[in-house]
Amino acid sequence: MLVWRLTPIDTTDPNWAASSYRGLVIVRARDEDSAREAAQQTFGVKTRFPPGAGDVAPPWKRPQLVSAEAIDDPRYPAEGPGEVLFPV
């Protein structure tokens, strides 16, 4: 597994209404897509955007809203199941 740092870029975007958290996330996952999915599963919330408000997409899965990079940080072991490591 790899350890991923997901960093929000633009938390003013309306799509962030679909997340309960808008800060740095550390995830252990096999690839970037899996890391983004884990963050979305952990922090995603249902929204009630009015009809015709445009497309609403989960923010953690959008590269223009969240950057993702594999990191090597001894605080976060790469061994173990895929999961959000920070925040806990």
C-alpha positions as a Markdown table, in Angstrom:
| # | Residue | x | y | z |
|---|---|---|---|---|
| 1 | Met | 0.0 | 0.0 | 0.0 |
| 2 | Leu | 0.9 | 3.6 | -0.4 |
| 3 | Val | 0.2 | 6.5 | 1.9 |
| 4 | Trp | -1.5 | 9.5 | 0.3 |
| 5 | Arg | -1.8 | 13.1 | 1.3 |
| 6 | Leu | -5.0 | 14.7 | 0.1 |
| 7 | Thr | -4.9 | 18.5 | 0.3 |
| 8 | Pro | -8.0 | 20.7 | -0.4 |
| 9 | Ile | -7.3 | 23.4 | -3.0 |
| 10 | Asp | -10.4 | 25.5 | -3.1 |
| 11 | Thr | -12.7 | 25.0 | -0.2 |
| 12 | Thr | -15.0 | 27.8 | -1.3 |
| 13 | Asp | -16.4 | 25.7 | -4.2 |
| 14 | Pro | -20.0 | 24.8 | -3.6 |
| 15 | Asn | -19.3 | 21.1 | -4.1 |
| 16 | Trp | -17.7 | 21.1 | -0.6 |
| 17 | Ala | -21.2 | 21.1 | 0.8 |
| 18 | Ala | -21.0 | 17.4 | 0.1 |
| 19 | Ser | -18.3 | 16.9 | 2.7 |
| 20 | Ser | -18.3 | 17.1 | 6.5 |
| 21 | Tyr | -14.6 | 18.0 | 6.5 |
| 22 | Arg | -12.4 | 20.3 | 4.4 |
| 23 | Gly | -8.9 | 19.8 | 5.7 |
| 24 | Leu | -5.8 | 17.7 | 5.1 |
| 25 | Val | -6.4 | 14.0 | 4.9 |
| 26 | Ile | -3.9 | 11.1 | 5.1 |
| 27 | Val | -5.0 | 7.8 | 3.6 |
| 28 | Arg | -3.4 | 4.4 | 3.1 |
| 29 | Ala | -4.6 | 3.0 | -0.2 |
| 30 | Arg | -3.3 | 1.1 | -3.2 |
| 31 | Asp | -3.7 | 4.0 | -5.6 |
| 32 | Glu | -4.9 | 7.6 | -5.9 |
| 33 | Asp | -8.4 | 6.7 | -6.9 |
| 34 | Ser | -8.8 | 4.4 | -3.9 |
| 35 | Ala | -7.4 | 7.1 | -1.6 |
| 36 | Arg | -9.9 | 9.6 | -3.0 |
| 37 | Glu | -12.7 | 7.1 | -2.6 |
| 38 | Ala | -11.8 | 6.4 | 1.1 |
| 39 | Ala | -11.9 | 10.1 | 1.9 |
| 40 | Gln | -15.2 | 10.5 | 0.1 |
| 41 | Gln | -16.7 | 7.5 | 2.0 |
| 42 | Thr | -15.4 | 8.9 | 5.3 |
| 43 | Phe | -16.4 | 12.5 | 4.9 |
| 44 | Gly | -19.1 | 12.5 | 2.2 |
| 45 | Val | -22.6 | 13.8 | 3.1 |
| 46 | Lys | -25.8 | 14.0 | 1.2 |
| 47 | Thr | -26.8 | 17.4 | 0.0 |
| 48 | Arg | -30.0 | 19.1 | -1.0 |
| 49 | Phe | -29.0 | 21.3 | -3.8 |
| 50 | Pro | -32.0 | 22.9 | -5.5 |
| 51 | Pro | -32.9 | 21.5 | -8.9 |
| 52 | Gly | -31.1 | 23.2 | -11.7 |
| 53 | Ala | -28.2 | 24.2 | -9.5 |
| 54 | Gly | -25.7 | 22.6 | -11.8 |
| 55 | Asp | -23.6 | 19.4 | -11.4 |
| 56 | Val | -22.6 | 18.5 | -7.9 |
| 57 | Ala | -19.7 | 16.1 | -7.6 |
| 58 | Pro | -18.0 | 14.7 | -4.5 |
| 59 | Pro | -15.1 | 17.1 | -3.8 |
| 60 | Trp | -12.6 | 14.4 | -2.7 |
| 61 | Lys | -12.8 | 12.8 | -6.1 |
| 62 | Arg | -12.1 | 16.1 | -8.0 |
| 63 | Pro | -8.5 | 16.9 | -8.8 |
| 64 | Gln | -9.3 | 20.5 | -9.3 |
| 65 | Leu | -10.5 | 20.7 | -5.7 |
| 66 | Val | -8.1 | 18.3 | -3.9 |
| 67 | Ser | -4.5 | 17.5 | -4.8 |
| 68 | Ala | -3.2 | 14.0 | -4.1 |
| 69 | Glu | 0.4 | 12.9 | -3.6 |
| 70 | Ala | 2.0 | 9.7 | -2.4 |
| 71 | Ile | 4.2 | 10.4 | 0.7 |
| 72 | Asp | 6.7 | 8.6 | 2.8 |
| 73 | Asp | 6.1 | 9.6 | 6.4 |
| 74 | Pro | 7.2 | 7.4 | 9.3 |
| 75 | Arg | 4.1 | 8.6 | 11.3 |
| 76 | Tyr | 1.9 | 6.7 | 8.8 |
| 77 | Pro | 2.9 | 3.1 | 8.1 |
| 78 | Ala | 2.2 | 1.8 | 4.5 |
| 79 | Glu | 1.5 | -1.7 | 5.9 |
| 80 | Gly | -2.1 | -2.4 | 6.8 |
| 81 | Pro | -5.6 | -2.1 | 5.4 |
| 82 | Gly | -6.7 | 0.8 | 3.2 |
| 83 | Glu | -8.1 | 3.4 | 5.5 |
| 84 | Val | -8.1 | 7.1 | 6.5 |
| 85 | Leu | -5.2 | 7.6 | 8.9 |
| 86 | Phe | -5.7 | 11.3 | 9.6 |
| 87 | Pro | -7.8 | 12.8 | 10.9 |
| 88 | Val | -9.0 | 10.1 | 13.3 |
